[in-house]
Every structure is written in C-alpha cells, then in structure tokens.
Amino acid sequence: MGLLLLSACIVAHALRSNSPILGKAAEHYAAHGHHAPNPFLFDFYRSAGDEIPAEHIGLLYESVLAKAEPSDISHLSVDSDPEDEFVSVEISVVRSNNNDLRAEFRAPKDGLLRLGRKIVGVDVDAETMNVELGATGQLELISPIAISARLLMLNCDEVVVKSDSRANEAESLVILEAQQVKADATLPPPVVRQEARLQVAWNDSMAYPWTSFSFAVESKEDPATVDALRALRRLVMSFRSHSKGRLARYKGKIEHSRMTKGQVGQAMLAKLLQDEILSLEGPMYFLDPDLLGSKVGLSFLEVKLKRYSQQARNYVQSLGGNQ
C-alpha cells in the first residue's frame, strides 16, 4: 500500500510537471509499465487542477477502474462542441453505498485521447479529436461503449467485444464512429462474444474485416429533421445506468449548451420534459425508457443504432423550431 501511494504521488507530480521530458516519461511509465494501473494516481492527480492534457484522460480513468468495486458502475464521458477550444471530460462511479464519485476536467480538443487494452463504460462524442485504442496485443471492448472521433487508431492485433454481465440489451452495444480509421492491414474480424453487439461506421467500414458490423450513419432526409433527430439522440445517449436500474444524468450536463447546441436542442429538452419522458429529481435528470417507446416510438437501443421509426420522425418534426 505504501509503495503504491508513493508511486502515485511521484507519477502524478511528474505528469503535472512543466518539463515535457519528465511528463512524457511519466506517461510512458503509467501507460506501458509491466504493472496494473495505480488505484491512487487519480486521487493525487485530481488535486492539482481541472485542466489536463488529453493524453492523461485514459490514465486517470484506468486508475479509477483499478479502485472500483465489482458492484460499482464506472463511466468516462468526453464530449465537445466544434466551436469550443476544449473538450469536457467527466469521470463518474456510481456505488452501492451511495458514496458516488464525479469529477470534471477539460482538455484541448485537438489532443490525443489514448485508452488502453481493456476499455469499459466509455462515451466519447468528440469529432475534433484523435482516439487511440489498445496497446498492442488484444483490445478488449466491454459494453456499453460509444465512441465518435475524427481519427480512430486501433493499436492491436485482435479486437474482442464483450458485454458487462449487468448490461441490458441497449447497454450491450459497442459503437465506433470516425471520419477515418487506422489499423493493421492484417487485423482479423472482431470476435464478438454472446450477448454483445458491435456497430461501426466510417468511410470504408463496409470493407473487410468490418463488413458484418457496418451500419449507415445517416439516411438522406430533410435537414431540419436530421438536426432534430441528432438532438434527440444526443440527449438520450447521454443517460447512464444509475441506482436501481434507472437511467440518469446530472442536471448540469443535460442543460449545458454543449448538450442542447442551440434552439432545436433546447426545444427537444423542453418537449421531452413536457411529455414526462425526462423528469428532474433534485440534481439529476431521469429517462423513462417505456415512455420513450410509447410516445417517441423508439427503444433506447434503436436510438443508439439510429433506427428511427416514422413515429419518431413525426415526433421531432412537431418541435416548434422544426416546422
């Protein structure tokens, strides 16, 4: 224990150092050392401030995962607006004892988000960022995962997709979207375990080895409808598993301009509240999947897969800003 604490203190100080050489050495040690992630690194690093390099995000999340109990629900969320200079980073852990963890940071939008060999509970909506997954060898993706990036780099020899044993149908999905993907030309088709699902979308995702997992990003339809469907999906997909199986998200995240992104998003939030699909309880918004199905005509899974029914199109077209 004492050695772990001392190591975490030294590495956190080095990562925060003004010396690029020292900082890079600490990154390499934390990410590529022949040891498990240090569960105390996050605690020492967090006290140093709220603005961080993008390259440190994955190191901090792995530290949180190393400290989490099997019953905890951990999430990493990274989202951006093209007009912002920074991405918003949130690391959260929902614990059975209600002693939840929630930490927020910001990082440069043009940085490299590097995640390791085993990835779980990650949601990235940052189309200005490059994202690297894996550290050679096998890359293990454990749902729920949704990553949308500018460039997706797969640093691995094999991709294995699994589902968290507690995940429902919607949460058993791994979605990877990017403008461009870099991977080894000899990479074999992903291995998708029972109960898990993989969906990918980029320019050549219909080609081997991704053919069986490729899906169309958007259909050709009215631009106003597309904008409204995007607003609906952005809001719905932001919700996470919370206590007692409910889907929840903190009030500040849902109401932030980065989430609503203008009048259409604000109108969508107001309509979902009016129709009681969303409800506000204290500091949290909660999503009712049953009402999402009956009133919008979509399941949580269909929203993730962008499989919009005619009822859903009619619903978003009824917005005042979408006439």
Buried (B, 14 or more C-beta within 10 A) or exposed (E): EEEBBEBBBBBBBBBBBEEEEBBBBBBEBBBEEEEEBBBBBBBBBBEEEEEBBBBBBBBBBBBBBBBBEEEBBBBBBBBBBEEBEBBBBBBBBBBEEEEBBEBBBBBBBEBBBBBBBBBBBBBBBBBBBBBBBBBEEBBBBBBBBBBBBBBBBBBBBBBBBBBBEEBBEBBBBBBBBBEEBEBEEEBEBBBBEEEBBBBBBBEEBBEEBBEEBBBEEEEEEEEBBBBBBBBBBBBBBBBBBBEEEBBBBBEEBBEBEBBBBEBBBBBBBBBBBEBEBBBEEEEBBBBBBEBBBEBBBBBBBBBBBBEBBEEBBEBBBEBEBBE
